[in-house]
């Protein structure tokens, strides 16, 4: 039996008034994905997401800003042989000028209904963008 190690993360589908979603690319990888990151031991997904958003984008949100979307699993983009188990939250924002910090190298606004030639993380491509397109 082939078992894969699991990486537990919390991530956000951040959208603006035009229906675009925010994607980030970490240093050293070609994959774009939702902002967020790994949960620390004993950390609730909401707290992990709020911490990661502040560290990576200097974006401060409160628990009331987070709308639970669901739990999703897929291949980890940057760690071969691993599965990412993600708690996903939606955040609507009027902020449009996100600046990458920490390990984030690039931040873009992505229009889900318009094809763009980007390398997307499996979780983003297979689960999260289809959710946005269906809205």
C-alpha positions in Angstrom: 0.0 0.0 0.0 1.4 3.4 -1.0 0.8 6.0 1.7 1.6 9.6 1.2 2.5 12.0 4.0 0.0 14.7 4.7 0.7 18.4 5.0 -2.1 20.3 6.9 -2.6 23.8 5.7 -5.1 26.7 5.8 -5.5 28.8 2.7 -7.7 31.6 1.5 -9.7 32.3 -1.7 -9.3 36.0 -1.6 -11.6 37.8 -4.1 -12.2 41.4 -5.1 -15.3 43.2 -6.4 -14.5 42.2 -10.0 -14.5 38.5 -9.2 -10.8 38.1 -9.4 -8.9 35.9 -7.0 -5.5 36.5 -5.5 -2.8 34.0 -6.2 0.8 33.9 -4.9 4.0 32.2 -6.0 6.6 31.3 -3.4 10.3 31.7 -4.0 11.9 28.8 -5.8 8.7 27.4 -7.4 6.8 28.0 -10.6 3.4 27.2 -9.1 0.8 29.8 -8.3 -1.6 29.0 -5.4 -3.9 30.5 -2.8 -2.2 32.4 0.0 -1.9 30.5 3.3 0.4 27.9 4.8 1.1 25.1 7.2 -0.6 24.9 10.6 1.7 24.8 13.6 1.1 22.0 16.2 -2.1 22.7 18.0 -3.0 25.7 15.9 -6.5 26.1 14.6 -6.9 26.6 10.8 -8.3 30.1 11.3 -5.4 31.2 13.4 -2.9 29.6 11.0 -4.4 31.4 8.1 -4.5 34.8 9.8 -0.9 34.4 10.8 0.2 33.4 7.3 -1.7 36.2 5.6 0.0 38.7 7.9 3.5 37.2 7.4 3.2 36.7 3.7 1.2 39.7 2.5 1.0 42.0 5.5 -2.8 41.4 5.2 -4.6 41.6 8.6 -7.9 39.8 8.9 -10.1 38.9 11.8 -11.9 35.6 12.4 -15.2 37.3 11.3 -13.7 38.0 7.9 -13.2 34.3 7.2 -16.0 32.2 5.6 -15.4 28.5 5.7 -15.5 26.9 2.3 -14.5 23.3 3.0 -11.8 20.7 3.3 -9.9 19.7 0.2 -7.0 17.3 -0.6 -4.7 17.0 -3.5 -1.0 16.5 -4.5 1.3 18.9 -2.9 2.8 21.2 -5.5 6.2 21.7 -4.0 6.7 18.6 -1.9 6.8 15.4 -4.1 5.1 12.3 -2.5 3.0 14.5 -0.2 -0.7 15.3 0.0 -1.9 18.7 1.0 -5.0 18.6 3.3 -6.4 22.1 3.2 -8.9 24.0 5.2 -10.2 26.7 2.8 -11.7 30.0 3.7 -13.1 32.7 1.5 -12.3 36.4 2.1 -13.8 39.3 0.1 -11.7 42.4 0.0 -11.5 45.9 -1.4 -7.7 45.9 -1.0 -6.0 45.5 -4.3 -2.4 46.5 -3.6 -0.9 43.3 -2.1 2.9 43.3 -1.7 4.7 40.0 -1.2 6.8 39.5 1.9 8.5 36.5 3.6 8.8 33.6 1.1 6.3 35.0 -1.4 8.0 36.2 -4.6 5.0 37.2 -6.7 1.3 38.2 -6.2 -1.2 38.4 -9.0 -4.9 38.9 -9.5 -6.4 36.0 -11.5 -9.6 36.1 -13.5 -11.1 32.5 -13.2 -13.2 32.7 -16.3 -10.3 33.9 -18.6 -7.6 31.4 -19.5 -4.2 32.5 -18.3 -1.1 30.6 -19.0 0.2 30.0 -15.5 1.5 26.9 -13.7 -1.1 26.3 -11.0 -0.8 24.1 -7.9 -3.0 21.0 -8.1 -5.3 22.1 -5.2 -5.8 25.5 -6.9 -6.4 24.0 -10.4 -8.4 21.0 -9.5 -10.6 22.3 -6.7 -10.5 26.0 -5.9 -10.7 27.6 -9.3 -13.6 25.3 -10.4 -15.4 26.5 -7.3 -15.0 30.2 -8.4 -16.0 29.4 -12.0 -19.2 27.8 -10.8 -20.3 30.9 -8.8 
